[in-house]
Amino acid sequence: MWTMQFPKRYLIVILTFICTSVCYIERVGFSIAYTVAADAAGVNQSSKGAILSTFYYGYACSQVPGGWAAQKIGGRKVLLLSFLLWSLTCALVPLDPNRVTVLVIARLLVGVLQGFIFPSIHTVLAQWVPPHERSRSVSLTTSGMYLGAALGMLLLPSLVKLRGPQSVFVAEAALGVTWSLVWLKYASDPPRSEHPKAAASGFGESLLPIKGNQNMKVENGKLPGKAVKIPWKKIVTSFPVWAIVVNNFTFHYALYVLMNWLPTYFELGLQLSLQDMGSSKMMPYLNMFIFSNIGGVVADYLITKRILSVTKTRNFLNTIGFIAASLALIVLPIFRTSGGAIFCSSVALGFLALGRAGFAVNHMDIAPRYAGILMGISNTAGTLAGIVGVDLTGKLLEAAKTANSDLSSPESWRAVFSIPGLLCIFSALIFLQFSTGERIFD
């Protein structure tokens, strides 16, 4: 029955929330563990940036293939396989900064495997979640990234101190395998609906993996799908799609720069020890978790109560989020205390997360059938931002260190934070001009 889907879809959302949490524990964990190991081995900042960005090269390669695989094979199966494989890779990788080739190959592989995850999640959620619940469901799922990052920042520095950098990889692998087993046991595709409202609402059976050519005639109370040709040309030439792509790039540029370089900023820029900062270092990511869910609830409320249209709701939250984040990023180097830096980075990341209720949910607004494909495309742009931003930051800091002899001055970090700040303003304007909340792909 139609109503029987309600409890199961909540379980699916919770499991995808845990999935994204574990993924970001891994990402933050690597940056923390590798930073400690690399500093002990005397690796310079430029080389650190190159290694930290290696993950994103692999991640970029598999975003669109991930969307395609989820569309053809099924998001549930692709998600399980990719998650299990990256977890096993972490279990087998030695964290030795001197074994550069092994480390690069491993990070590329983990990046490729994790690249299948978010397109698969979007495909799964588009199948299970009706339109009026999508904002808060997607926001809850993606907020897992920030909770995972917060937990990683809180717990993993102490684990490194007690057990060494390699222990982080072991812990991450154990979490990944455990989640995979739970997903295998409890996740499923949505039941094929006996009600035509499923297809009309843009989720359910009409989005299940397609096998062969089938007509659309209702037979035996079921609504079979037809073989779908993905409209690549229309997708690539669509301005609303490009508005999402631009904002995804900027969001991840700011997120990945802060995620990968905040530990270095605290340690070298502010001369603070991560171990001595206590729970305060997790606040930027905890703030993202809170604001992401606030954005989802507010968006669904505005849409359900018809206070604003879907288009205006997306624009409203995206604009507020990105403009506030831009201001916080630009002023961040001015503050020279741990409290000031934590406050600014928390505001920046929190409002960026609020903005996800604008651009990030928009995939399902304009193309619920191809949500995984569009997520793959826009997340490729976000991954390129990781490659560019993380590597460029290393080069900027190496140049600043050469000029200033150390990285403790605010001038050394001004360009690092101003670049994503200015990108936020540009992206907010692009989204205001070209986005829509209307369904434009059948």
Backbone torsions as a table, in degrees:
resi	resn	phi	psi	omega
1	MET	NA	153.9	179.9
2	TRP	-56.4	-42.9	-176.7
3	THR	-70.4	-21.6	-178.2
4	MET	-71.8	-13.1	178.5
5	GLN	-73.6	-22.0	-170.6
6	PHE	-60.1	-54.2	-179.4
7	PRO	-60.8	-39.6	-176.4
8	LYS	-67.4	-38.8	-178.1
9	ARG	-68.4	-29.5	174.6
10	TYR	-65.9	-39.2	176.6
11	LEU	-62.9	-41.9	179.0
12	ILE	-60.7	-44.0	179.8
13	VAL	-62.9	-42.8	179.3
14	ILE	-62.7	-42.5	179.9
15	LEU	-66.5	-37.7	177.1
16	THR	-70.0	-31.0	173.8
17	PHE	-61.8	-46.8	178.1
18	ILE	-64.1	-37.0	178.6
19	CYS	-57.6	-50.1	-178.6
20	THR	-68.1	-30.9	177.0
21	SER	-62.3	-46.7	-179.1
22	VAL	-64.8	-39.6	178.3
23	CYS	-58.2	-41.8	-176.4
24	TYR	-83.5	-22.3	167.5
25	ILE	-60.4	-41.5	178.7
26	GLU	-63.1	-45.0	-175.9
27	ARG	-67.8	-47.2	177.5
28	VAL	-64.9	-38.6	-179.4
29	GLY	-61.0	-40.8	179.2
30	PHE	-65.1	-44.1	-178.5
31	SER	-62.2	-37.6	178.8
32	ILE	-69.7	-50.4	-176.6
33	ALA	-65.9	-42.7	-178.7
34	TYR	-68.6	-37.5	178.4
35	THR	-59.4	-44.3	179.1
36	VAL	-63.9	-46.9	-178.3
37	ALA	-66.6	-40.5	-178.1
38	ALA	-69.0	-41.4	178.4
39	ASP	-63.5	-38.7	178.4
40	ALA	-66.3	-29.2	-179.9
41	ALA	-90.8	-0.4	178.5
42	GLY	76.4	27.0	178.9
43	VAL	-74.1	135.3	-178.1
44	ASN	-79.2	168.7	-172.7
45	GLN	-65.0	-38.6	179.9
46	SER	-63.3	-42.4	178.5
47	SER	-67.8	-37.2	175.8
48	LYS	-61.0	-43.6	178.9
49	GLY	-60.8	-39.3	179.7
50	ALA	-64.2	-43.4	179.5
51	ILE	-68.5	-43.7	-179.7
52	LEU	-62.6	-29.7	-179.3
53	SER	-85.5	-11.6	-177.4
54	THR	-58.0	-40.3	178.4
55	PHE	-49.9	-41.7	-171.9
56	TYR	-74.6	-22.4	173.7
57	TYR	-64.6	-46.5	176.7
58	GLY	-66.1	-40.3	-179.7
59	TYR	-61.0	-38.9	-179.6
60	ALA	-67.2	-34.4	-175.5
61	CYS	-68.0	-25.5	-170.6
62	SER	-109.7	4.1	-178.2
63	GLN	-65.9	-55.4	-179.6
64	VAL	-67.8	-45.3	172.9
65	PRO	-56.9	-33.2	177.7
66	GLY	-65.0	-42.4	176.6
67	GLY	-64.1	-40.9	179.2
68	TRP	-65.1	-45.0	-179.2
69	ALA	-63.5	-42.0	178.8
70	ALA	-63.4	-37.1	178.8
71	GLN	-66.6	-41.8	-173.3
72	LYS	-88.3	-40.4	-174.0
73	ILE	-97.4	-35.1	-176.6
74	GLY	121.4	128.0	-177.6
75	GLY	-60.6	-35.1	-178.4
76	ARG	-61.3	-46.2	-177.6
77	LYS	-71.0	-43.6	-178.9
78	VAL	-64.1	-40.4	179.7
79	LEU	-61.6	-45.0	180.0
80	LEU	-62.2	-48.4	-176.4
81	LEU	-64.1	-46.0	-177.9
82	SER	-65.4	-39.5	-178.3
83	PHE	-66.3	-44.8	-179.1
84	LEU	-63.7	-40.9	-176.8
85	LEU	-69.7	-40.3	179.3
86	TRP	-68.8	-32.3	178.2
87	SER	-64.4	-42.7	178.9
88	LEU	-67.0	-34.5	176.8
89	THR	-61.6	-44.9	178.4
90	CYS	-59.7	-37.2	-177.7
91	ALA	-66.3	-25.2	-173.5
92	LEU	-102.0	-6.3	-172.9
93	VAL	-88.9	126.5	172.6
94	PRO	-82.3	131.9	179.6
95	LEU	-91.3	87.0	-179.9
96	ASP	-130.0	106.6	-178.7
97	PRO	-57.6	-21.7	179.5
98	ASN	-80.5	-18.3	176.8
99	ARG	-96.4	69.3	-171.1
100	VAL	-62.3	-43.6	-177.2
101	THR	-61.4	-45.9	179.5
102	VAL	-62.4	-42.4	-178.7
103	LEU	-66.0	-41.8	179.8
104	VAL	-63.9	-46.7	-179.9
105	ILE	-61.7	-42.8	-179.3
106	ALA	-63.9	-44.6	-179.3
107	ARG	-68.6	-34.8	174.2
108	LEU	-61.7	-43.8	-178.0
109	LEU	-65.9	-45.2	177.5
110	VAL	-61.0	-40.4	177.8
111	GLY	-61.5	-45.5	178.7
112	VAL	-59.4	-46.7	-176.2
113	LEU	-67.9	-40.4	178.5
114	GLN	-72.2	-20.1	178.1
115	GLY	-64.3	-21.9	177.5
116	PHE	-80.1	-14.3	-167.7
117	ILE	-72.9	-52.1	-173.9
118	PHE	-71.3	-38.2	171.2
119	PRO	-60.2	-37.1	178.1
120	SER	-66.2	-41.6	178.3
121	ILE	-61.4	-43.9	179.9
122	HIS	-64.2	-36.4	176.5
123	THR	-65.2	-44.1	179.2
124	VAL	-62.4	-46.8	-178.5
125	LEU	-66.2	-37.1	177.8
126	ALA	-64.4	-29.8	177.1
127	GLN	-73.2	-39.6	-169.8
128	TRP	-95.6	-30.8	-166.9
129	VAL	-103.4	126.4	177.5
130	PRO	-71.5	159.6	-173.0
131	PRO	-54.8	-38.8	-174.6
132	HIS	-75.1	-6.0	177.2
133	GLU	-112.0	2.3	-170.4
134	ARG	-69.0	-39.0	-176.6
135	SER	-59.9	-51.6	-177.5
136	ARG	-73.3	-30.0	178.6
137	SER	-68.7	-46.7	178.2
138	VAL	-66.3	-40.0	179.8
139	SER	-64.0	-41.2	177.8
140	LEU	-64.2	-45.8	-179.4
141	THR	-60.5	-49.3	-178.3
142	THR	-70.7	-25.5	178.0
143	SER	-66.3	-18.7	174.2
144	GLY	-59.6	-31.2	176.8
145	MET	-57.6	-43.6	-172.9
146	TYR	-77.9	-36.1	175.2
147	LEU	-65.0	-40.5	176.7
148	GLY	-61.4	-42.9	178.0
149	ALA	-64.0	-40.2	179.1
150	ALA	-63.8	-45.7	178.8
151	LEU	-64.1	-38.3	177.5
152	GLY	-61.4	-46.0	179.3
153	MET	-64.8	-33.5	-177.4
154	LEU	-76.1	-45.0	-168.1
155	LEU	-98.4	-35.6	-169.1
156	LEU	-71.5	-34.7	175.6
157	PRO	-57.3	-37.8	178.2
158	SER	-69.5	-37.1	177.0
159	LEU	-63.3	-41.3	177.5
160	VAL	-61.6	-42.8	-178.6
161	LYS	-64.8	-38.9	-176.1
162	LEU	-82.0	-41.9	-171.0
163	ARG	-117.2	-6.2	-178.8
164	GLY	92.8	162.0	-176.2
165	PRO	-58.3	-36.2	-176.5
166	GLN	-62.9	-26.0	-178.3
167	SER	-64.1	-26.0	178.3
168	VAL	-63.6	-42.8	179.7
169	PHE	-63.3	-40.0	179.8
170	VAL	-63.9	-44.2	-179.9
171	ALA	-64.4	-42.0	179.9
172	GLU	-64.6	-42.0	178.8
173	ALA	-62.4	-41.0	179.5
174	ALA	-63.6	-42.8	177.3
175	LEU	-62.2	-43.2	-178.1
176	GLY	-63.9	-44.2	179.9
177	VAL	-66.4	-39.7	178.6
178	THR	-61.7	-46.0	178.5
179	TRP	-62.2	-40.9	-179.5
180	SER	-58.4	-42.0	179.7
181	LEU	-66.8	-39.4	177.9
182	VAL	-65.9	-43.5	178.9
183	TRP	-62.2	-42.1	179.0
184	LEU	-59.8	-38.5	-176.6
185	LYS	-76.6	-40.2	-168.1
186	TYR	-108.5	-20.9	-176.2
187	ALA	-82.5	151.1	177.2
188	SER	-156.7	165.2	170.8
189	ASP	-74.0	153.8	177.2
190	PRO	-64.2	144.6	177.9
191	PRO	-63.8	145.6	179.0
192	ARG	-67.3	117.1	-171.3
193	SER	-68.0	145.7	174.1
194	GLU	-95.2	8.6	-177.3
195	HIS	-122.5	128.4	177.9
196	PRO	-59.2	-18.5	179.9
197	LYS	-61.2	-24.4	-179.7
198	ALA	-60.3	-51.3	179.9
199	ALA	-66.3	-38.8	-178.5
200	ALA	-65.1	-31.4	-179.8
201	SER	-79.9	-8.2	176.8
202	GLY	83.2	26.3	175.1
203	PHE	-154.3	177.9	178.9
204	GLY	89.2	-139.2	-171.4
205	GLU	-61.4	-33.5	-177.3
206	SER	-63.5	-13.6	-178.6
207	LEU	-110.1	4.8	177.8
208	LEU	-70.1	159.2	178.4
209	PRO	-54.2	138.4	-176.1
210	ILE	-97.6	132.1	177.1
211	LYS	-127.2	112.2	176.4
212	GLY	76.9	179.9	179.3
213	ASN	-92.1	122.9	178.8
214	GLN	-130.8	146.2	177.1
215	ASN	-84.1	172.7	-176.0
216	MET	-98.4	9.3	179.7
217	LYS	-69.2	136.1	178.7
218	VAL	-75.6	122.5	-179.1
219	GLU	-129.7	132.8	178.4
220	ASN	55.0	36.5	177.4
221	GLY	75.7	9.9	-178.2
222	LYS	-119.2	158.6	-175.5
223	LEU	-118.2	85.7	-178.4
224	PRO	-64.3	154.5	176.7
225	GLY	-91.1	172.2	175.1
226	LYS	-117.4	159.0	179.0
227	ALA	-60.5	129.6	-172.6
228	VAL	-108.4	130.3	173.5
229	LYS	-96.6	120.5	-177.5
230	ILE	-69.5	124.8	-176.0
231	PRO	-80.3	71.0	-173.7
232	TRP	-58.7	-42.8	-177.4
233	LYS	-63.1	-44.6	-179.9
234	LYS	-65.4	-37.4	178.9
235	ILE	-64.2	-47.7	-175.2
236	VAL	-67.9	-29.1	-176.8
237	THR	-98.7	7.9	-176.9
238	SER	-87.0	124.1	177.7
239	PHE	-64.4	-40.8	176.1
240	PRO	-60.3	-35.5	176.1
241	VAL	-64.3	-44.1	-179.9
242	TRP	-66.4	-30.6	175.4
243	ALA	-63.2	-40.8	176.0
244	ILE	-64.5	-44.2	-177.6
245	VAL	-59.6	-47.5	-178.8
246	VAL	-60.7	-43.7	-178.1
247	ASN	-71.7	-33.4	175.3
248	ASN	-64.6	-40.9	177.2
249	PHE	-58.3	-49.9	-176.6
250	THR	-66.4	-44.4	178.8
251	PHE	-54.8	-48.1	-176.2
252	HIS	-77.2	-26.9	173.3
253	TYR	-58.7	-51.7	-179.2
254	ALA	-65.2	-44.3	-177.7
255	LEU	-63.4	-47.4	-175.2
256	TYR	-71.2	-34.6	176.0
257	VAL	-62.8	-46.6	-179.8
258	LEU	-68.5	-40.9	-178.2
259	MET	-63.3	-42.2	-175.9
260	ASN	-85.8	-25.9	-173.0
261	TRP	-114.2	-8.3	175.1
262	LEU	-60.0	-41.3	176.2
263	PRO	-56.7	-40.7	178.1
264	THR	-68.9	-37.7	179.3
265	TYR	-62.9	-44.0	178.4
266	PHE	-65.5	-43.5	-175.0
267	GLU	-72.3	-47.2	-173.8
268	LEU	-102.6	-38.9	-178.6
269	GLY	-72.0	-39.8	-177.5
270	LEU	-111.4	0.0	179.1
271	GLN	57.3	44.0	179.8
272	LEU	-115.6	148.5	176.2
273	SER	-95.6	130.0	178.9
274	LEU	-59.1	-38.5	-179.3
275	GLN	-64.5	-31.3	-177.1
276	ASP	-87.2	-7.5	-177.3
277	MET	-82.3	-10.7	177.4
278	GLY	64.4	-144.7	-176.1
279	SER	-77.5	-10.5	-175.8
280	SER	-63.5	-28.7	-176.1
281	LYS	-69.5	-16.3	179.2
282	MET	-88.9	-7.6	-173.2
283	MET	-61.1	-40.4	179.3
284	PRO	-57.2	-40.6	-178.2
285	TYR	-79.1	-34.0	174.7
286	LEU	-64.0	-37.1	176.8
287	ASN	-64.1	-38.1	176.1
288	MET	-62.2	-42.3	178.6
289	PHE	-58.9	-46.6	-178.1
290	ILE	-66.3	-49.7	-175.0
291	PHE	-70.4	-30.4	176.9
292	SER	-62.2	-43.9	-179.9
293	ASN	-73.2	-33.7	173.6
294	ILE	-60.4	-45.3	179.9
295	GLY	-59.9	-42.5	-180.0
296	GLY	-64.5	-44.3	-179.9
297	VAL	-65.6	-44.8	179.8
298	VAL	-62.1	-44.0	-178.9
299	ALA	-61.4	-47.6	-179.6
300	ASP	-65.2	-36.2	177.3
301	TYR	-64.1	-47.5	-179.6
302	LEU	-61.8	-37.2	-178.5
303	ILE	-76.5	-47.1	-177.3
304	THR	-63.8	-40.7	179.8
305	LYS	-82.1	-0.6	179.2
306	ARG	57.6	34.6	174.2
307	ILE	-73.4	-41.3	174.9
308	LEU	-133.0	154.8	173.4
309	SER	-69.9	167.4	177.8
310	VAL	-59.4	-43.9	-179.4
311	THR	-60.6	-47.6	-178.2
312	LYS	-68.2	-35.1	177.4
313	THR	-62.7	-47.7	179.1
314	ARG	-60.8	-44.8	-179.6
315	ASN	-63.5	-43.4	-177.9
316	PHE	-58.8	-52.7	-176.5
317	LEU	-71.4	-36.8	179.1
318	ASN	-64.6	-42.8	-177.6
319	THR	-66.9	-49.0	179.4
320	ILE	-59.0	-45.6	-177.6
321	GLY	-61.6	-48.7	-173.9
322	PHE	-74.6	-36.1	-179.7
323	ILE	-68.9	-44.9	178.1
324	ALA	-62.1	-40.8	179.2
325	ALA	-64.0	-38.8	-178.9
326	SER	-61.7	-42.5	-179.8
327	LEU	-64.6	-42.9	-179.7
328	ALA	-64.7	-39.6	179.3
329	LEU	-65.5	-42.2	-176.2
330	ILE	-66.3	-36.1	-178.1
331	VAL	-89.7	-6.9	-175.7
332	LEU	-52.5	-45.8	-177.8
333	PRO	-66.9	-15.0	-178.6
334	ILE	-68.7	-34.4	-176.5
335	PHE	-82.4	125.9	-173.1
336	ARG	-110.6	14.8	176.7
337	THR	-115.9	162.1	178.7
338	SER	-63.6	-38.3	179.3
339	GLY	-62.5	-44.0	179.5
340	GLY	-65.9	-42.1	-179.8
341	ALA	-67.0	-40.8	178.0
342	ILE	-64.2	-42.2	-179.8
343	PHE	-61.3	-50.2	-177.4
344	CYS	-64.9	-44.8	179.7
345	SER	-67.1	-32.0	177.5
346	SER	-68.4	-43.0	177.2
347	VAL	-63.5	-44.9	-178.1
348	ALA	-60.7	-51.1	-176.8
349	LEU	-72.9	-35.1	178.4
350	GLY	-62.5	-46.5	-178.6
351	PHE	-74.5	-29.1	171.3
352	LEU	-61.4	-41.3	177.9
353	ALA	-64.7	-38.0	175.2
354	LEU	-59.2	-39.6	-179.7
355	GLY	-65.2	-19.1	178.3
356	ARG	-64.7	-25.0	175.4
357	ALA	-69.5	-8.7	172.4
358	GLY	-93.4	-77.3	-171.1
359	PHE	-75.5	-35.0	-170.7
360	ALA	-72.4	-33.0	178.8
361	VAL	-80.8	-16.7	-172.8
362	ASN	-62.7	-22.4	175.1
363	HIS	-55.3	-44.5	-176.3
364	MET	-77.7	-25.4	176.1
365	ASP	-65.1	-49.6	-170.8
366	ILE	-88.9	-21.1	-176.0
367	ALA	-155.7	70.6	-177.8
368	PRO	-60.3	-34.8	-179.8
369	ARG	-67.1	-32.6	-175.9
370	TYR	-110.8	27.4	-176.0
371	ALA	-58.4	-40.0	179.3
372	GLY	-66.2	-39.7	177.9
373	ILE	-62.8	-49.3	-179.0
374	LEU	-64.5	-37.0	177.2
375	MET	-64.3	-39.6	177.1
376	GLY	-61.0	-42.2	-179.6
377	ILE	-66.6	-50.4	-176.7
378	SER	-69.5	-32.9	178.8
379	ASN	-73.7	-23.2	171.6
380	THR	-63.0	-42.8	176.8
381	ALA	-62.7	-41.4	177.7
382	GLY	-63.0	-35.4	178.6
383	THR	-71.3	-39.0	174.7
384	LEU	-59.4	-34.6	176.0
385	ALA	-62.1	-37.3	176.9
386	GLY	-64.8	-42.3	178.7
387	ILE	-61.8	-50.2	-176.8
388	VAL	-68.1	-50.7	-173.0
389	GLY	-66.8	-46.6	-177.4
390	VAL	-67.3	-43.9	-179.9
391	ASP	-69.3	-43.3	179.2
392	LEU	-61.6	-39.4	178.9
393	THR	-60.9	-41.5	176.6
394	GLY	-60.0	-41.7	178.9
395	LYS	-67.5	-41.8	178.1
396	LEU	-61.0	-41.5	-178.5
397	LEU	-71.9	-35.7	177.9
398	GLU	-65.8	-39.9	177.1
399	ALA	-65.8	-40.4	179.5
400	ALA	-66.8	-37.6	178.4
401	LYS	-65.4	-38.4	177.5
402	THR	-63.7	-39.1	-177.1
403	ALA	-78.0	-36.8	-172.1
404	ASN	-110.1	0.1	179.5
405	SER	72.0	-19.4	172.9
406	ASP	-153.2	-180.0	-176.1
407	LEU	-112.6	22.4	-177.0
408	SER	-87.1	-8.5	-178.7
409	SER	-90.0	147.4	179.3
410	PRO	-62.6	-29.4	179.9
411	GLU	-61.0	-31.5	-179.4
412	SER	-65.5	-23.5	-173.6
413	TRP	-111.3	-4.6	-174.2
414	ARG	-61.0	-46.9	-179.1
415	ALA	-67.3	-33.1	-179.5
416	VAL	-57.3	-42.1	-175.7
417	PHE	-96.5	-23.4	179.8
418	SER	-71.6	-34.5	-178.5
419	ILE	-60.6	-53.6	176.7
420	PRO	-64.9	-30.2	177.4
421	GLY	-61.3	-45.7	179.2
422	LEU	-69.8	-35.6	176.5
423	LEU	-62.0	-35.0	178.6
424	CYS	-61.7	-42.5	179.2
425	ILE	-63.9	-46.8	179.7
426	PHE	-59.5	-45.3	-176.1
427	SER	-67.7	-38.2	178.0
428	ALA	-60.5	-40.2	178.9
429	LEU	-67.4	-39.7	177.6
430	ILE	-61.5	-43.7	-178.5
431	PHE	-66.5	-40.0	177.3
432	LEU	-60.1	-37.6	-174.6
433	GLN	-78.1	-38.8	-165.8
434	PHE	-118.6	-9.2	-174.8
435	SER	-80.1	162.7	173.4
436	THR	-149.4	153.0	175.8
437	GLY	-100.8	3.3	-178.1
438	GLU	-86.2	150.6	178.0
439	ARG	-74.4	119.6	-176.9
440	ILE	-116.0	-5.0	175.9
441	PHE	-121.6	124.9	179.9
442	ASP	-75.4	NA	NA
